[in-house]
Amino acid sequence: MDRGGILSRPALSVTIFPRSHRGATLIELILYMGILGLVAILTIPLLFSSAENRMLQQTIALVELNGTQAVQTVTLRIRAAERIVHPAKGQTGSYLALQMGSEEESPVLIGVDDGRVTVIEHTLRESITSAQVAVQNFEVRNTSVSDDRPSVAITFRVSRTIRLQQPRSYHRDFATAISLSPVDVLAERMCASCAPPACTDPLNVRWQVCQEGFCRQATTTLMCE
């Protein structure tokens, strides 16, 4: 009994035990790993298929772009020429040689070198297709009906191979027919006797250019297929 005569109750003591956390069992871990493995097996082929489709679309775009660009560039060069030097009327060849209005630009050669469509103006070389694609079966046909109406037809194939687990390739054939803009009088030439382009050896086309009024052997070459 306390001082006031009231019985005092004993203080209650509460003991709090920490809550235990149950860990994952071995069976649950194996189950989780099996589910993850199944998801990976189903997902990885889809990822590879998506990557292949994306690369195929890029390949198609590259082939189409290079082929179209080659046709446009070749068309502009041919229409600006005075006459066709090679191949002869009614014949076909692996390259096209053109005589231009200026001797500083002549001759212009169009063919394939190292798998790329190549334009050589006088002695300057320019590749007009990318090294990412391969150009094959380049053929030139002189379709002129007369000397006053020169024309030419060109066909070639552009292809690209995707090197994956299963290599895939895409190709497209391009063709164009171009008429030269006729001129009434050809420009006078200081070097009219220069040797025209010709396959003087089995591998390369050789020709002469006019430099300082003299015919000189061009150091630039083009593959003679």
C-alpha positions as CSV (number, residue, x, y, z in Angstrom):
1,M,0.0,0.0,0.0
2,D,1.3,3.5,-0.9
3,R,1.0,6.6,1.0
4,G,-2.5,7.4,-0.1
5,G,-3.8,4.1,0.9
6,I,-4.3,2.9,-2.6
7,L,-2.9,-0.3,-3.7
8,S,-0.3,0.2,-6.4
9,R,-0.3,-2.1,-9.4
10,P,2.9,-3.7,-10.4
11,A,4.4,-2.2,-13.6
12,L,3.9,-4.3,-16.7
13,S,7.0,-5.0,-18.7
14,V,6.7,-5.8,-22.4
15,T,9.4,-7.6,-24.3
16,I,9.5,-7.1,-28.1
17,F,11.1,-9.9,-30.0
18,P,12.6,-9.0,-33.4
19,R,10.5,-10.4,-36.4
20,S,12.3,-13.1,-38.2
21,H,12.6,-12.9,-42.1
22,R,12.3,-16.2,-43.9
23,G,15.0,-16.6,-46.6
24,A,14.5,-18.2,-50.0
25,T,14.8,-21.9,-50.1
26,L,17.0,-23.7,-52.6
27,I,14.0,-25.0,-54.5
28,E,12.7,-21.4,-54.9
29,L,16.2,-20.3,-56.2
30,I,16.2,-23.1,-58.7
31,L,12.7,-22.2,-59.8
32,Y,13.6,-18.6,-60.3
33,M,16.7,-19.5,-62.3
34,G,14.6,-21.9,-64.5
35,I,12.1,-19.1,-65.3
36,L,14.9,-16.6,-66.1
37,G,16.5,-19.2,-68.4
38,L,13.3,-19.9,-70.2
39,V,12.7,-16.2,-70.7
40,A,16.3,-15.9,-72.1
41,I,15.8,-18.8,-74.5
42,L,12.6,-17.2,-75.8
43,T,14.0,-13.7,-76.0
44,I,17.5,-14.1,-77.5
45,P,16.3,-15.5,-80.9
46,L,13.9,-12.5,-81.2
47,L,16.7,-10.1,-80.5
48,F,18.9,-11.8,-83.2
49,S,16.0,-11.8,-85.7
50,S,15.4,-8.1,-85.0
51,A,19.1,-7.3,-85.5
52,E,19.2,-9.2,-88.8
53,N,16.1,-7.5,-90.1
54,R,17.5,-4.1,-89.2
55,M,20.8,-4.9,-91.0
56,L,18.9,-6.2,-94.0
57,Q,17.0,-2.9,-94.3
58,Q,20.2,-1.0,-94.0
59,T,21.7,-3.2,-96.8
60,I,18.7,-2.6,-99.1
61,A,19.0,1.1,-98.5
62,L,22.7,1.1,-99.3
63,V,22.3,-0.9,-102.5
64,E,19.4,1.3,-103.7
65,L,21.3,4.6,-102.8
66,N,24.5,3.6,-104.5
67,G,22.8,2.3,-107.6
68,T,20.6,5.3,-108.0
69,Q,23.5,7.7,-107.4
70,A,25.7,5.9,-110.0
71,V,22.9,6.1,-112.6
72,Q,22.4,9.8,-112.0
73,T,26.1,10.6,-112.1
74,V,26.8,8.6,-115.3
75,T,23.8,10.1,-117.0
76,L,25.0,13.7,-116.4
77,R,28.5,12.8,-117.7
78,I,27.3,11.1,-120.8
79,R,24.8,13.8,-121.8
80,A,27.6,16.4,-121.6
81,A,29.9,14.4,-124.1
82,E,30.4,15.1,-127.8
83,R,30.7,11.6,-129.0
84,I,31.2,7.9,-127.9
85,V,34.8,6.7,-128.4
86,H,34.3,3.2,-127.0
87,P,32.6,0.8,-127.6
88,A,31.9,1.2,-131.3
89,K,28.4,1.5,-132.7
90,G,26.4,-1.7,-132.2
91,Q,29.1,-3.2,-129.9
92,T,29.4,-3.9,-126.2
93,G,32.2,-3.4,-123.8
94,S,33.2,-3.4,-120.1
95,Y,33.8,0.4,-120.0
96,L,32.6,3.5,-121.7
97,A,35.0,6.2,-123.2
98,L,33.7,9.6,-124.1
99,Q,35.1,12.6,-126.0
100,M,34.3,15.9,-124.3
101,G,34.2,19.4,-125.7
102,S,37.3,20.4,-123.9
103,E,40.7,18.6,-124.2
104,E,41.3,19.4,-120.5
105,E,38.4,17.0,-119.7
106,S,38.9,14.4,-122.4
107,P,38.6,11.5,-122.4
108,V,36.0,10.6,-119.8
109,L,36.1,6.9,-118.9
110,I,33.3,5.1,-116.9
111,G,33.8,1.5,-115.7
112,V,34.3,-0.6,-112.7
113,D,37.5,-0.7,-110.7
114,D,38.0,-2.6,-107.5
115,G,34.2,-3.3,-107.3
116,R,33.2,0.3,-107.6
117,V,31.8,2.4,-110.4
118,T,34.6,4.7,-111.3
119,V,34.7,7.9,-113.4
120,I,38.0,9.1,-114.8
121,E,38.1,12.6,-116.3
122,H,41.3,13.2,-118.2
123,T,43.6,11.9,-115.5
124,L,41.4,12.4,-112.4
125,R,39.8,9.4,-110.8
126,E,36.5,9.4,-108.8
127,S,34.7,6.5,-107.3
128,I,30.9,7.1,-107.3
129,T,29.8,4.0,-105.4
130,S,30.8,3.1,-101.8
131,A,33.2,0.4,-100.8
132,Q,30.3,-1.1,-98.7
133,V,28.7,-2.5,-101.8
134,A,30.1,-4.4,-104.8
135,V,29.4,-3.6,-108.4
136,Q,29.5,-6.4,-111.0
137,N,28.4,-7.2,-114.5
138,F,29.0,-3.7,-115.8
139,E,28.2,-3.7,-119.5
140,V,28.0,-0.8,-122.0
141,R,26.3,-1.1,-125.3
142,N,26.6,1.5,-128.0
143,T,23.0,1.9,-129.2
144,S,23.6,4.8,-131.6
145,V,21.5,4.6,-134.8
146,S,23.8,7.1,-136.5
147,D,26.7,9.4,-135.8
148,D,24.3,12.3,-135.4
149,R,22.1,10.4,-132.9
150,P,24.6,8.8,-130.4
151,S,23.1,6.8,-127.5
152,V,24.3,4.2,-125.0
153,A,22.8,1.7,-122.7
154,I,24.4,0.6,-119.4
155,T,23.6,-2.2,-117.1
156,F,25.2,-3.3,-113.8
157,R,24.5,-5.1,-110.6
158,V,25.0,-3.7,-107.1
159,S,25.1,-6.2,-104.2
160,R,26.0,-6.4,-100.5
161,T,26.4,-9.4,-98.2
162,I,25.6,-9.3,-94.5
163,R,28.1,-11.4,-92.6
164,L,26.1,-12.9,-89.6
165,Q,25.7,-16.5,-88.4
166,Q,23.8,-17.2,-91.6
167,P,25.2,-14.8,-94.3
168,R,22.5,-13.1,-96.3
169,S,23.0,-11.0,-99.4
170,Y,20.9,-8.6,-101.4
171,H,21.4,-7.4,-105.0
172,R,19.6,-5.3,-107.6
173,D,20.2,-4.9,-111.3
174,F,20.3,-1.3,-112.6
175,A,19.8,-0.3,-116.2
176,T,19.7,3.1,-118.0
177,A,19.6,4.3,-121.6
178,I,21.1,7.7,-122.4
179,S,21.2,9.9,-125.5
180,L,24.0,12.3,-125.9
181,S,23.2,16.0,-126.7
182,P,24.1,16.3,-130.4
183,V,26.3,19.1,-131.6
184,D,26.6,20.4,-135.1
185,V,30.3,21.1,-135.1
186,L,32.9,19.3,-133.0
187,A,35.4,21.4,-131.1
188,E,38.8,21.9,-132.7
189,R,41.6,19.9,-131.1
190,M,45.3,20.5,-130.7
191,C,45.9,16.8,-130.0
192,A,43.7,15.0,-132.4
193,S,46.2,12.3,-132.8
194,C,46.2,11.1,-129.2
195,A,45.7,7.4,-128.8
196,P,42.1,6.6,-127.6
197,P,41.5,4.4,-124.6
198,A,42.1,0.7,-125.3
199,C,43.0,-2.5,-123.5
200,T,46.6,-2.6,-124.5
201,D,47.3,-5.2,-121.8
202,P,45.1,-7.8,-120.3
203,L,44.5,-5.9,-117.0
204,N,44.3,-2.2,-117.7
205,V,42.9,0.4,-120.1
206,R,45.6,2.8,-121.4
207,W,45.1,6.1,-123.2
208,Q,46.8,9.4,-124.0
209,V,45.8,12.9,-122.8
210,C,46.6,16.3,-124.2
211,Q,48.9,18.3,-122.0
212,E,50.5,21.6,-123.1
213,G,49.7,20.8,-126.7
214,F,51.3,17.3,-126.7
215,C,50.0,13.8,-126.4
216,R,51.2,12.2,-123.2
217,Q,50.6,8.8,-121.7
218,A,48.0,9.0,-118.9
219,T,49.3,7.6,-115.6
220,T,45.8,6.8,-114.4
221,T,44.5,3.4,-115.3
222,L,41.2,1.5,-115.3
223,M,40.7,-2.2,-115.0
224,C,40.0,-3.9,-118.3
225,E,37.6,-6.7,-117.6
